[in-house]
C-alpha cells in the first residue's frame, strides 16, 4: 500500500456492514457486548483507570464509557469535532495521568472543514473536550521528506501513552508523532519506505511497539509488529510464521495483556481488485503472539474490526457498525 492509498482504503472499509463471527478455537467465546453503541462506525478504544472500556464515537462528538460486564454505556465526554465524511472524526482515546485524551483525524481544510481541527483533545472537568495539540497544522508546517502523500495534514490513526507522552501514528504521512504533557509536538520517527504503513500502537515492558501494514493486497508476510528504539525501527516482535499459508493481512491494531502477551487485530484479506478495495467480509481475526514471535489465531470470522483493548483475560473489539465484541477466555 502506498501511503496515499491508505485514505481510500480506510474510507471504503468504513462503508461496509459488519457482523460478528466466532473463531474455530474452543478456548474463547465471542459475544456482543453492545450492538448499538456507536450508531455507525466503530473507532478507537482503551481501558480506563476505572477498568471500564472507553470508545471514541466518531458519528457525533463524544467518548463513551462502557461497562465491561453489562455493556451499559454512559457519556464520558463531548465537544469533539464531528465526522464530516464516512471516516474520521474521533479516532482514538487514551488516558494520561488519569485524564482522557481523544484523537481527531481527517478534519480541517483537507476535507473542506476548516473549523474542525485535527489533533489531540483533552477532557476538562466540565465534561467537554478542548484542543490540546493541533496535529493538522503542525503536520502541514512540517511535511515529511518522502513525497508520497496528498493530504498535507495527514491521517492520524491511533494513539497510545508511552514514557509520559502521547504517541500518535500517522498512516498517511508515514510517521509517529509525540505530544508531551504540555502539548508540544515533535516527530518521534519517520518511515522511509512507503510499503511500511504505521497503524496500531501499544506498549510492552516499557517499549513502544507499532503495527505496520504492507502494500495492497496486504499479504500476511507484510503485517508485522516492530519495536521502536531510539527513534527508529528495532527488532520484530510479531508476524506470521514463514510457513503460514492463509490469507489474513492488514494488521490494524495491537494490545498487550497484563501478563505481557501481545495480541494483534487483523482487518481481513483482500480478494484483489483496485487499490483501496476493502477487506472481504467476515475475514478479520484476533491473533496472539506466541513464544516464537508468530501469530496464532484466537478468534476469526470477525467482520471489519477497527480497534482492540484488553482487560484481564478479555479482549474488546470495536467494529465499523458500532458493535463492540467481547472475546472471553484469552
C-alpha positions as CSV (number, residue, x, y, z in Angstrom):
1,X,0.0,0.0,0.0
2,X,1.4,3.4,-0.9
3,X,0.7,5.9,1.8
4,X,-1.6,7.8,-0.5
5,X,-3.7,4.6,-0.9
6,X,-4.5,4.3,2.8
7,X,-7.0,7.1,2.5
8,X,-9.3,5.4,0.0
9,X,-8.7,2.0,1.7
10,X,-10.0,3.2,5.1
11,X,-12.8,5.2,3.6
12,X,-14.0,2.2,1.6
13,X,-13.8,-0.1,4.6
14,X,-15.9,2.3,6.6
15,X,-18.8,1.8,4.2
16,X,-19.1,-2.0,4.8
17,X,-21.7,-3.5,7.2
18,X,-20.3,-5.7,10.0
19,X,-21.3,-8.9,11.6
20,X,-19.6,-10.8,14.3
21,X,-18.4,-14.4,14.0
22,X,-16.8,-16.9,16.3
23,X,-13.4,-18.4,15.8
24,X,-12.7,-22.1,15.3
25,X,-10.9,-22.5,18.7
26,X,-12.5,-23.8,21.9
27,X,-10.6,-21.5,24.1
28,X,-12.6,-18.3,23.7
29,X,-16.1,-17.2,23.4
30,X,-17.0,-14.2,21.1
31,X,-20.2,-12.3,22.0
32,X,-21.6,-8.9,21.5
33,X,-21.1,-6.6,24.5
34,X,-23.2,-3.9,22.8
35,X,-24.8,-3.7,19.4
36,X,-26.0,-0.1,19.1
37,X,-23.4,2.0,21.0
38,X,-21.7,3.8,18.1
39,X,-24.7,4.1,15.7
40,X,-22.3,3.6,12.8
41,X,-18.6,3.0,12.5
42,X,-16.5,2.0,15.5
43,X,-13.2,3.8,16.0
44,X,-10.7,3.6,18.9
45,X,-10.9,2.2,22.3
46,X,-9.0,1.8,25.6
47,X,-9.3,0.5,29.1
48,X,-9.6,3.5,31.5
49,X,-8.2,3.8,35.0
50,X,-11.5,2.6,36.5
51,X,-11.4,-0.6,34.5
52,X,-14.2,0.4,32.1
53,X,-14.0,0.4,28.3
54,X,-13.8,3.8,26.7
55,X,-14.7,4.2,23.0
56,X,-14.5,7.2,20.7
57,X,-17.8,7.7,18.9
58,X,-17.0,9.3,15.5
59,X,-20.6,9.8,14.4
60,X,-21.0,12.5,16.9
61,X,-18.7,14.5,19.3
62,X,-18.4,12.1,22.2
63,X,-16.4,9.5,24.0
64,X,-18.5,6.8,25.7
65,X,-17.8,4.8,28.8
66,X,-18.9,1.1,28.5
67,X,-19.4,-1.2,31.5
68,X,-17.3,-4.2,30.5
69,X,-19.8,-6.6,32.3
70,X,-23.1,-5.3,31.1
71,X,-22.4,-3.2,28.0
72,X,-24.3,-0.2,29.5
73,X,-22.9,3.0,28.1
74,X,-22.7,6.4,29.6
75,X,-21.3,9.7,28.3
76,X,-17.7,10.3,29.3
77,X,-17.1,13.5,27.4
78,X,-18.4,15.6,24.5
79,X,-17.4,18.6,22.4
80,X,-15.2,16.9,19.8
81,X,-15.4,17.8,16.1
82,X,-17.9,15.6,14.4
83,X,-17.1,13.3,11.4
84,X,-17.6,15.2,8.2
85,X,-17.2,12.3,5.7
86,X,-17.6,8.5,6.0
87,X,-14.4,8.2,8.1
88,X,-12.6,10.4,10.5
89,X,-13.7,12.5,13.5
90,X,-12.9,10.9,16.9
91,X,-10.4,8.1,16.0
92,X,-9.0,7.0,19.4
93,X,-8.9,7.6,23.1
94,X,-6.2,7.3,25.7
95,X,-5.6,8.2,29.4
96,X,-2.5,10.2,30.5
97,X,-2.2,10.8,34.3
98,X,-5.8,9.8,34.8
99,X,-7.2,12.3,32.3
100,X,-8.9,11.3,29.0
101,X,-7.5,12.5,25.6
102,X,-9.1,12.0,22.3
103,X,-7.6,11.9,18.8
104,X,-9.5,13.6,16.0
105,X,-8.4,13.0,12.4
106,X,-9.5,13.6,8.8
107,X,-10.9,17.0,9.5
108,X,-9.7,20.5,8.8
109,X,-9.2,22.1,5.4
110,X,-8.1,18.9,3.7
111,X,-11.7,17.7,3.8
112,X,-13.3,21.2,3.5
113,X,-14.0,21.5,7.2
114,X,-11.6,24.4,8.2
115,X,-13.3,24.8,11.6
116,X,-12.8,21.2,12.6
117,X,-9.2,21.0,13.9
118,X,-7.3,17.7,13.5
119,X,-5.5,16.9,16.7
120,X,-5.4,15.8,20.3
121,X,-8.2,17.0,22.6
122,X,-8.2,16.9,26.4
123,X,-11.2,16.3,28.6
124,X,-12.0,19.0,31.1
125,X,-13.6,18.9,34.5
126,X,-16.9,20.2,32.9
127,X,-17.1,17.0,30.7
128,X,-16.2,18.7,27.4
129,X,-13.1,18.2,25.3
130,X,-10.9,21.2,24.2
131,X,-8.0,21.3,21.8
132,X,-4.7,20.3,23.3
133,X,-2.4,19.8,20.3
134,X,-3.1,20.9,16.7
135,X,-1.6,18.0,14.8
136,X,-3.1,19.1,11.4
137,X,-1.4,22.5,11.4
138,X,1.9,21.1,12.7
139,X,1.9,18.3,10.1
140,X,1.3,20.9,7.3
141,X,4.1,23.0,8.6
142,X,6.5,20.0,8.9
143,X,6.0,17.9,5.8
144,X,7.8,14.6,5.6
145,X,10.8,14.1,3.4
146,X,9.1,11.4,1.5
147,X,6.8,13.0,-1.1
148,X,4.3,10.1,-1.4
149,X,1.3,11.9,0.1
150,X,-1.5,14.2,-0.9
151,X,-3.2,15.2,2.4
152,X,-0.9,17.8,3.9
153,X,-2.4,17.4,7.4
154,X,-2.1,13.6,7.4
155,X,-4.3,10.8,8.6
156,X,-3.6,10.3,12.3
157,X,-4.9,6.8,13.1
158,X,-4.1,5.6,16.6
159,X,-2.8,6.9,19.9
160,X,-1.2,5.4,23.0
161,X,0.6,6.6,26.1
162,X,4.4,6.0,26.3
163,X,7.0,7.4,28.6
164,X,4.7,10.1,29.9
165,X,3.7,11.3,26.5
166,X,1.0,10.6,23.8
167,X,2.3,8.8,20.7
168,X,0.2,9.0,17.5
169,X,0.6,7.1,14.3
170,X,0.1,9.0,11.0
171,X,-0.7,6.3,8.4
172,X,-0.7,8.8,5.5
173,X,2.4,10.8,6.2
174,X,4.2,7.7,7.4
175,X,5.5,8.7,10.8
176,X,4.9,8.6,14.6
177,X,4.2,11.9,16.4
178,X,4.8,12.6,20.1
179,X,2.9,15.0,22.2
180,X,4.3,15.9,25.6
181,X,2.4,16.8,28.8
182,X,2.5,20.5,27.8
183,X,1.0,19.9,24.3
184,X,4.3,20.3,22.4
185,X,4.5,18.2,19.2
186,X,7.5,16.5,17.7
187,X,8.3,13.7,15.2
188,X,9.3,10.6,17.0
189,X,10.3,8.7,13.9
190,X,9.6,8.6,10.1
191,X,9.2,5.6,7.9
192,X,11.5,5.6,4.9
193,X,9.6,3.0,2.9
194,X,6.0,3.7,1.7
195,X,5.4,0.0,2.0
196,X,5.5,0.2,5.8
197,X,2.4,2.0,6.9
198,X,2.2,2.7,10.7
199,X,-1.2,2.0,12.2
200,X,-1.7,0.3,15.6
201,X,0.3,1.1,18.8
202,X,0.9,-0.5,22.2
203,X,3.4,-0.6,25.0
204,X,5.0,-3.7,26.5
205,X,7.6,-3.7,29.3
206,X,8.2,0.0,28.7
207,X,8.9,-0.5,25.0
208,X,6.8,1.2,22.3
209,X,5.5,-1.2,19.6
210,X,3.9,-0.3,16.3
211,X,1.9,-2.4,13.8
212,X,2.7,-1.8,10.2
213,X,0.8,-2.8,7.1
214,X,2.3,-3.5,3.8
215,X,1.2,-2.8,0.2
216,X,-2.1,-3.9,-1.3
217,X,-3.2,-6.8,-1.3
218,X,-1.8,-6.7,2.3
219,X,-0.2,-10.1,2.2
220,X,0.3,-11.8,5.5
221,X,4.1,-11.5,5.4
222,X,3.8,-7.7,5.3
223,X,1.8,-7.4,8.5
224,X,4.4,-7.0,11.2
225,X,4.7,-5.8,14.8
226,X,8.0,-4.0,15.5
227,X,9.7,-2.3,18.4
228,X,10.5,1.4,18.2
229,X,14.0,2.0,19.5
230,X,15.9,5.3,19.5
231,X,13.6,6.9,17.0
232,X,13.9,4.0,14.5
233,X,12.5,0.6,13.8
234,X,14.0,-2.1,16.1
235,X,13.5,-5.8,16.2
236,X,10.4,-7.6,15.1
237,X,8.0,-8.6,17.9
238,X,5.4,-10.5,16.0
239,X,4.4,-11.7,12.5
240,X,3.1,-14.8,10.7
241,X,5.5,-17.8,10.5
242,X,7.2,-18.3,7.2
243,X,5.1,-21.5,6.6
244,X,1.8,-19.7,7.1
245,X,-0.4,-20.3,4.0
246,X,-3.6,-18.4,5.0
247,X,-4.7,-15.0,3.7
248,X,-5.1,-12.8,6.8
249,X,-3.4,-9.5,6.3
250,X,-3.7,-5.8,7.3
251,X,-2.7,-5.6,11.0
252,X,-4.7,-2.6,12.2
253,X,-4.3,-2.7,16.0
254,X,-2.3,-4.3,18.7
255,X,-2.6,-4.6,22.5
256,X,-0.7,-6.0,25.4
257,X,-2.3,-8.2,28.1
258,X,-1.4,-7.8,31.8
259,X,1.0,-10.8,31.6
260,X,2.8,-9.2,28.7
261,X,1.2,-11.4,26.0
262,X,0.9,-9.5,22.7
263,X,-2.2,-9.6,20.6
264,X,-3.0,-8.3,17.2
265,X,-6.2,-7.4,15.3
266,X,-6.3,-8.1,11.6
267,X,-8.9,-6.5,9.4
268,X,-9.1,-9.3,6.9
269,X,-7.9,-10.4,3.5
270,X,-8.3,-8.8,0.0
271,X,-9.9,-10.5,-3.0
272,X,-8.0,-8.4,-5.4
273,X,-9.5,-5.5,-7.3
274,X,-8.1,-2.0,-7.5
275,X,-6.0,-0.4,-4.8
276,X,-8.1,0.8,-1.8
277,X,-10.6,-2.0,-2.0
278,X,-11.9,-3.1,1.4
279,X,-11.3,-6.4,3.0
280,X,-13.5,-9.4,2.2
281,X,-16.5,-9.7,4.7
282,X,-16.0,-11.8,7.8
283,X,-12.3,-12.3,7.4
284,X,-11.0,-10.4,10.4
285,X,-9.2,-12.1,13.2
286,X,-7.8,-11.7,16.7
287,X,-4.3,-13.3,17.0
288,X,-1.9,-14.0,19.8
289,X,1.9,-13.7,19.5
290,X,3.4,-17.0,20.7
291,X,6.8,-17.6,22.3
292,X,8.4,-17.9,18.8
293,X,7.1,-14.4,17.9
294,X,4.4,-15.8,15.5
295,X,0.7,-15.1,15.2
296,X,-1.8,-17.8,16.4
297,X,-5.5,-17.2,15.6
298,X,-7.6,-16.8,18.8
299,X,-10.9,-15.8,17.1
300,X,-11.7,-15.4,13.5
301,X,-14.6,-14.6,11.1
302,X,-14.7,-11.0,12.6
303,X,-16.1,-8.5,10.1
304,X,-14.2,-5.2,9.7
305,X,-12.9,-4.8,13.2
306,X,-11.3,-1.4,14.0
307,X,-9.7,-1.4,17.4
308,X,-8.6,-3.7,20.3
309,X,-8.5,-3.3,24.1
310,X,-7.6,-5.9,26.6
311,X,-8.5,-6.2,30.3
312,X,-7.5,-9.4,32.2
313,X,-8.5,-12.4,30.1
314,X,-11.0,-10.5,28.0
315,X,-10.5,-8.6,24.7
316,X,-12.9,-5.9,23.4
317,X,-13.1,-5.3,19.7
318,X,-14.9,-2.3,18.2
319,X,-16.3,-2.6,14.7
320,X,-17.4,-0.5,11.8
321,X,-21.1,-0.6,12.6
322,X,-20.7,0.2,16.2
323,X,-20.9,-3.3,17.7
324,X,-18.4,-4.0,20.5
325,X,-17.4,-7.6,20.6
326,X,-16.3,-9.3,23.8
327,X,-13.7,-12.1,23.4
328,X,-13.6,-14.0,26.7
329,X,-11.1,-16.7,27.8
330,X,-7.9,-15.4,26.4
